[in-house]
Amino acid sequence: TGMFTFDPGFLATASCESKITFIDGDEGKLYYRGYPIEQLAENSDYLEVCYLLMNGELPTAEQKKTFDGLILRHDMLHDQIFSIFKGFRRDAHPMAVMVGVVGALSAFYHDSLDINNPRHREIASHRLIAKIPTIAAQAYRYNKGLPFSYPKAGLSYAENFLHMMFSTPVEEYKVNPVLARAMDRIFTLHADHEQNASTSTVRLAGSSGANPFACIAAGIACLWGPSHGGANEAVLKMLDEIGDVENVPAFMEGVKNKTHKLMGFGHRVYKNMDPRADIMRSTCYEVLNELGLHNDPQFKLAMALEKIALEDPYFVERKLYPNVDFYSGIVLSAIGIPVSMFTPIFALARTVGWISHWAEMISDPGMKIGRPRQLYTGAPRRDYVPVTERK
Ligand code: CMC
């Protein structure tokens, strides 16, 4: 069995070559196609970042206009898709609905399933990016018992998402530019993160030649877990459980005894700081100021946790810093988005990253099916015993 390298959790194995995203974990830096995330978060917008991730270059003014128009025109769902939503229980977790509905897109768009045709691949990518906010918003509305909503012309990607989430037939949601900007930043900061668990899942699924809609459904399934995309949801649940600043010391004792983790802290790759967390922290302040929520008890509790954790030797020695999800959960909650929608929003934003990695892999002529090996540790060869003779 000495033939294979044993590397559980892939701590030391690069699974592919990629030109999309670079993370410098020691320095706490993140680059999309060479551009620092700080510059993109400050000056760009999510759809431009999508174009960049998919195409490798920032668009010219004309390319940007065409791309934005294209995405914002493909955001409607086939009417039959609404029947799929209706097959779920009303209390279904929106991630369960997302896995199902996105997988079902394979049954609707037969003109974009030929993975060997570059035009098909492009159309599938555009459809996914365009439709995923609509799908996420409908998953929420279905939970709430609200009628399904439609995208609206003239709004940006982030504005449209907020509109689809919150507008009702009697009252149109008035989009606040500070909140729309925060939403756009959350999308941008989550757009890609190289070979994380869900992206690796998408690549592995795609390596067999499965269609892109099915592959993205696999990515959504992987993202659902609390160690990955479920972390921002877990942060808010944790804050609810702690309840009050005075319970922080007892909670921290539990963390050190390893009864529970401090959710929103730590990262496999960033061991000094998460550059996305810095950007999210300032966005968090902007949003709370705009909404007059800076005295909100939950926010105060989060800040108390942050302060203690940054000073406590347990966290300092283990290089555990707040990650992006520590703050994004607080921002989303301030915008009025329920906790169950946090991971769906992560999935929405990450769709472009997944599809860019999928396309990069598929267009590589040297692509092989992903097929890890194992070290077998089970029973040695033995003979079958008839059921009457078994003890
Ligand atoms: N709270 C308390 N202790 C922790 C935490 C935490 N959040 N994270 C790691 N540790 C401890 C861990 O117990 C271990 O201690 P020891 O050396 O005594 O055994 C040490 O720190 C090293 O941790 P690890 O588990 O080897 O680190 P990892 O790279 O395998 O895990 C992680 C990374 C993100 C899964 C983990 O830090 C974690 O579970 N964090 C909380 C969940 C979270 O916020 N996830 C979001 C990640 S960012 C968004 C995304 O990519 O999806």
Residues whose N, C-alpha, C, O or C-beta is under 5 A from the ligand:
A	BS01	CMC	P226 S227 H228 G229 A231 V255 H260 K261 L262 M263 G264 F265 G266 H267 R268 R318 N323
